[in-house]
């Protein structure tokens, strides 16, 4: 598809690329918030420590601790993954 887009209509290649970046960014944000909500639910049911995981930010009404925790965990795990340029063959 990318080869055909680049050969037939050059702006389409850019449009498809930007669309894929935006879609993946949105998908990542959805997964991040979903994991934070899961941690919040487990904190409210005392499966995880409720003092940290069951707390809601009074100003924005979001589980702030869980959002920060999941983001820090994702950043920590990502630091151990190889970059895209390396080959596994």
TIRO-2110 file (N, C-alpha, C; in Angstrom, 1 decimal):
// TIRO-2110
0.8, -1.2, 0.0, N, 1, A
0.0, 0.0, 0.0, CA, 1, A
0.9, 1.3, 0.0, C, 1, A
1.9, 1.3, 0.8, N, 2, A
2.8, 2.4, 0.9, CA, 2, A
3.5, 2.7, -0.5, C, 2, A
3.9, 1.6, -1.1, N, 3, A
4.6, 1.7, -2.4, CA, 3, A
3.7, 2.3, -3.4, C, 3, A
2.5, 1.8, -3.5, N, 4, A
1.5, 2.3, -4.4, CA, 4, A
1.1, 3.8, -4.1, C, 4, A
1.0, 4.2, -2.8, N, 5, A
0.7, 5.5, -2.5, CA, 5, A
1.8, 6.5, -2.9, C, 5, A
3.1, 6.1, -2.6, N, 6, A
4.2, 6.9, -3.0, CA, 6, A
4.4, 7.1, -4.5, C, 6, A
4.0, 6.1, -5.2, N, 7, A
4.2, 6.1, -6.7, CA, 7, A
3.0, 6.9, -7.4, C, 7, A
1.8, 6.8, -6.9, N, 8, A
0.7, 7.3, -7.5, CA, 8, A
0.3, 8.7, -7.1, C, 8, A
0.4, 9.0, -5.8, N, 9, A
0.0, 10.3, -5.3, CA, 9, A
0.8, 10.6, -4.1, C, 9, A
1.9, 11.4, -4.2, N, 10, A
2.9, 11.6, -3.1, CA, 10, A
2.2, 12.2, -1.9, C, 10, A
1.3, 13.1, -1.9, N, 11, A
0.7, 13.6, -0.7, CA, 11, A
-0.1, 12.5, 0.1, C, 11, A
-0.6, 11.5, -0.6, N, 12, A
-1.3, 10.4, 0.0, CA, 12, A
-0.4, 9.7, 1.0, C, 12, A
0.9, 9.5, 0.6, N, 13, A
1.8, 8.8, 1.5, CA, 13, A
2.0, 9.6, 2.8, C, 13, A
2.1, 10.9, 2.7, N, 14, A
2.2, 11.7, 3.9, CA, 14, A
0.9, 11.6, 4.8, C, 14, A
-0.2, 11.7, 4.1, N, 15, A
-1.5, 11.6, 4.8, CA, 15, A
-1.7, 10.3, 5.5, C, 15, A
-1.3, 9.2, 4.9, N, 16, A
-1.4, 7.9, 5.5, CA, 16, A
-0.4, 7.8, 6.7, C, 16, A
0.8, 8.3, 6.5, N, 17, A
1.7, 8.2, 7.6, CA, 17, A
1.3, 9.0, 8.8, C, 17, A
0.8, 10.2, 8.6, N, 18, A
0.3, 11.0, 9.7, CA, 18, A
-0.9, 10.4, 10.4, C, 18, A
-1.8, 9.8, 9.6, N, 19, A
-2.9, 9.1, 10.2, CA, 19, A
-2.5, 8.0, 11.0, C, 19, A
-1.5, 7.2, 10.6, N, 20, A
-1.0, 6.1, 11.4, CA, 20, A
-0.4, 6.5, 12.7, C, 20, A
0.4, 7.6, 12.7, N, 21, A
1.0, 8.1, 13.9, CA, 21, A
-0.1, 8.6, 14.9, C, 21, A
-1.1, 9.3, 14.4, N, 22, A
-2.1, 9.8, 15.3, CA, 22, A
-2.9, 8.6, 15.8, C, 22, A
-3.2, 7.6, 15.0, N, 23, A
-4.0, 6.5, 15.5, CA, 23, A
-3.2, 5.7, 16.5, C, 23, A
-1.9, 5.5, 16.3, N, 24, A
-1.1, 4.8, 17.3, CA, 24, A
-1.0, 5.6, 18.6, C, 24, A
-0.9, 6.9, 18.5, N, 25, A
-0.8, 7.7, 19.7, CA, 25, A
-2.1, 7.6, 20.5, C, 25, A
-3.2, 7.6, 19.8, N, 26, A
-4.5, 7.5, 20.5, CA, 26, A
-4.7, 6.1, 21.1, C, 26, A
-4.3, 5.1, 20.4, N, 27, A
-4.4, 3.7, 20.9, CA, 27, A
-3.5, 3.6, 22.2, C, 27, A
-2.3, 4.2, 22.2, N, 28, A
-1.5, 4.1, 23.3, CA, 28, A
-2.1, 4.8, 24.5, C, 28, A
-2.7, 6.0, 24.3, N, 29, A
-3.3, 6.7, 25.4, CA, 29, A
-4.5, 5.9, 25.9, C, 29, A
-5.3, 5.3, 25.1, N, 30, A
-6.4, 4.5, 25.5, CA, 30, A
-5.9, 3.3, 26.4, C, 30, A
-4.8, 2.7, 26.0, N, 31, A
-4.3, 1.5, 26.7, CA, 31, A
-3.8, 2.0, 28.1, C, 31, A
-3.1, 3.2, 28.1, N, 32, A
-2.6, 3.7, 29.3, CA, 32, A
-3.7, 4.0, 30.3, C, 32, A
-4.8, 4.7, 29.9, N, 33, A
-5.9, 5.0, 30.7, CA, 33, A
-6.6, 3.8, 31.2, C, 33, A
-6.8, 2.8, 30.3, N, 34, A
-7.4, 1.5, 30.6, CA, 34, A
-6.7, 0.8, 31.7, C, 34, A
-5.3, 0.8, 31.6, N, 35, A
-4.5, 0.1, 32.7, CA, 35, A
-4.7, 0.9, 34.0, C, 35, A
-4.7, 2.2, 33.9, N, 36, A
-4.9, 3.0, 35.1, CA, 36, A
-6.2, 2.8, 35.8, C, 36, A
-7.3, 2.7, 35.0, N, 37, A
-8.6, 2.4, 35.5, CA, 37, A
-8.7, 1.0, 36.1, C, 37, A
-8.0, 0.0, 35.5, N, 38, A
-7.9, -1.3, 36.0, CA, 38, A
-7.2, -1.3, 37.4, C, 38, A
-6.1, -0.6, 37.5, N, 39, A
-5.5, -0.5, 38.8, CA, 39, A
-6.4, 0.2, 39.9, C, 39, A
-7.1, 1.2, 39.4, N, 40, A
-8.1, 1.9, 40.3, CA, 40, A
-9.1, 1.0, 40.8, C, 40, A
-9.7, 0.2, 39.9, N, 41, A
-10.7, -0.8, 40.3, CA, 41, A
-10.2, -1.8, 41.3, C, 41, A
-9.0, -2.3, 41.1, N, 42, A
-8.3, -3.2, 42.0, CA, 42, A
-8.0, -2.6, 43.3, C, 42, A
-7.7, -1.3, 43.3, N, 43, A
-7.5, -0.6, 44.5, CA, 43, A
-8.7, -0.3, 45.3, C, 43, A
-9.8, -0.1, 44.6, N, 44, A
-11.1, 0.1, 45.3, CA, 44, A
-11.6, -1.2, 45.9, C, 44, A
-11.3, -2.3, 45.4, N, 45, A
-11.7, -3.6, 45.9, CA, 45, A
-10.7, -4.2, 46.8, C, 45, A
-9.7, -3.5, 47.2, N, 46, A
-8.6, -3.9, 48.1, CA, 46, A
-7.8, -5.1, 47.6, C, 46, A
-7.7, -5.2, 46.3, N, 47, A
-6.8, -6.2, 45.7, CA, 47, A
-5.4, -5.6, 45.6, C, 47, A
-5.3, -4.3, 45.5, N, 48, A
-4.1, -3.5, 45.6, CA, 48, A
-4.2, -2.6, 46.8, C, 48, A
-3.2, -2.0, 47.3, N, 49, A
-3.3, -1.1, 48.4, CA, 49, A
-4.2, 0.1, 48.1, C, 49, A
-5.3, 0.2, 48.8, N, 50, A
-6.3, 1.2, 48.4, CA, 50, A
-5.9, 2.7, 48.7, C, 50, A
-4.9, 2.8, 49.6, N, 51, A
-4.5, 4.2, 49.9, CA, 51, A
-3.8, 4.8, 48.8, C, 51, A
-3.1, 4.1, 47.9, N, 52, A
-2.4, 4.6, 46.8, CA, 52, A
-3.2, 4.4, 45.5, C, 52, A
-3.7, 3.2, 45.2, N, 53, A
-4.4, 2.8, 44.0, CA, 53, A
-5.8, 3.2, 44.0, C, 53, A
-6.5, 3.4, 45.1, N, 54, A
-7.9, 3.7, 45.2, CA, 54, A
-8.2, 5.1, 45.3, C, 54, A
-7.2, 6.0, 45.2, N, 55, A
-7.3, 7.4, 45.4, CA, 55, A
-7.7, 8.1, 44.1, C, 55, A
-8.6, 9.2, 44.2, N, 56, A
-9.0, 10.0, 43.1, CA, 56, A
-8.5, 11.4, 43.4, C, 56, A
-8.0, 12.0, 42.3, N, 57, A
-7.6, 13.4, 42.4, CA, 57, A
-8.8, 14.3, 42.6, C, 57, A
-8.9, 15.1, 43.6, N, 58, A
-10.1, 15.9, 43.9, CA, 58, A
-10.4, 16.9, 42.8, C, 58, A
-9.4, 17.5, 42.2, N, 59, A
-9.6, 18.6, 41.3, CA, 59, A
-10.1, 18.0, 39.9, C, 59, A
-9.4, 17.0, 39.4, N, 60, A
-9.7, 16.5, 38.0, CA, 60, A
-10.5, 15.2, 38.0, C, 60, A
-10.8, 14.6, 39.1, N, 61, A
-11.6, 13.4, 39.2, CA, 61, A
-11.0, 12.3, 38.4, C, 61, A
-9.7, 12.1, 38.4, N, 62, A
-9.1, 11.0, 37.7, CA, 62, A
-8.2, 10.3, 38.8, C, 62, A
-7.9, 9.0, 38.5, N, 63, A
-6.9, 8.3, 39.4, CA, 63, A
-5.5, 8.7, 39.1, C, 63, A
-5.1, 9.8, 39.6, N, 64, A
-3.8, 10.4, 39.2, CA, 64, A
-2.6, 9.5, 39.6, C, 64, A
-2.7, 8.9, 40.8, N, 65, A
-1.6, 8.0, 41.2, CA, 65, A
-1.4, 6.8, 40.2, C, 65, A
-2.5, 6.3, 39.7, N, 66, A
-2.4, 5.2, 38.8, CA, 66, A
-1.9, 5.6, 37.4, C, 66, A
-2.3, 6.8, 37.0, N, 67, A
-1.9, 7.2, 35.7, CA, 67, A
-0.3, 7.4, 35.7, C, 67, A
0.2, 8.0, 36.8, N, 68, A
1.6, 8.3, 36.9, CA, 68, A
2.3, 6.9, 37.1, C, 68, A
1.8, 6.0, 37.9, N, 69, A
2.4, 4.7, 38.1, CA, 69, A
2.5, 3.9, 36.8, C, 69, A
1.4, 3.9, 36.0, N, 70, A
1.4, 3.1, 34.7, CA, 70, A
2.4, 3.8, 33.7, C, 70, A
2.4, 5.1, 33.7, N, 71, A
3.3, 5.8, 32.8, CA, 71, A
4.8, 5.5, 33.2, C, 71, A
5.1, 5.6, 34.5, N, 72, A
6.5, 5.3, 34.9, CA, 72, A
6.8, 3.8, 34.7, C, 72, A
5.9, 2.9, 34.9, N, 73, A
6.2, 1.5, 34.6, CA, 73, A
6.4, 1.3, 33.1, C, 73, A
5.6, 1.9, 32.2, N, 74, A
5.8, 1.8, 30.8, CA, 74, A
7.2, 2.4, 30.4, C, 74, A
7.6, 3.5, 30.9, N, 75, A
8.8, 4.1, 30.6, CA, 75, A
10.0, 3.2, 31.1, C, 75, A
9.9, 2.6, 32.3, N, 76, A
10.9, 1.8, 32.8, CA, 76, A
11.1, 0.5, 31.9, C, 76, A
9.9, -0.1, 31.5, N, 77, A
10.0, -1.3, 30.7, CA, 77, A
10.5, -1.0, 29.3, C, 77, A
10.1, 0.2, 28.8, N, 78, A
10.6, 0.6, 27.4, CA, 78, A
12.1, 0.8, 27.4, C, 78, A
12.7, 1.2, 28.5, N, 79, A
14.1, 1.4, 28.5, CA, 79, A
14.9, 0.1, 28.3, C, 79, A
14.3, -1.0, 28.5, N, 80, A
15.0, -2.3, 28.3, CA, 80, A
14.7, -2.9, 26.9, C, 80, A
13.8, -2.4, 26.2, N, 81, A
13.5, -2.9, 24.8, CA, 81, A
14.5, -2.4, 23.8, C, 81, A
14.8, -3.2, 22.8, N, 82, A
15.6, -2.7, 21.7, CA, 82, A
15.0, -1.7, 20.9, C, 82, A
15.8, -0.9, 20.2, N, 83, A
15.2, 0.2, 19.3, CA, 83, A
14.8, -0.5, 18.0, C, 83, A
14.1, 0.2, 17.2, N, 84, A
13.6, -0.3, 16.0, CA, 84, A
14.7, -0.6, 14.9, C, 84, A
15.9, -0.1, 15.0, N, 85, A
16.9, -0.3, 14.0, CA, 85, A
17.6, -1.6, 14.1, C, 85, A
17.5, -2.2, 15.3, N, 86, A
18.3, -3.5, 15.5, CA, 86, A
17.5, -4.6, 14.9, C, 86, A
18.3, -5.6, 14.3, N, 87, A
17.7, -6.8, 13.7, CA, 87, A
17.8, -7.9, 14.7, C, 87, A
16.8, -8.8, 14.7, N, 88, A
16.9, -10.0, 15.6, CA, 88, A
17.4, -11.2, 14.9, C, 88, A
17.8, -11.0, 13.6, N, 89, A
18.3, -12.2, 12.8, CA, 89, A
19.7, -12.5, 13.0, C, 89, A
END
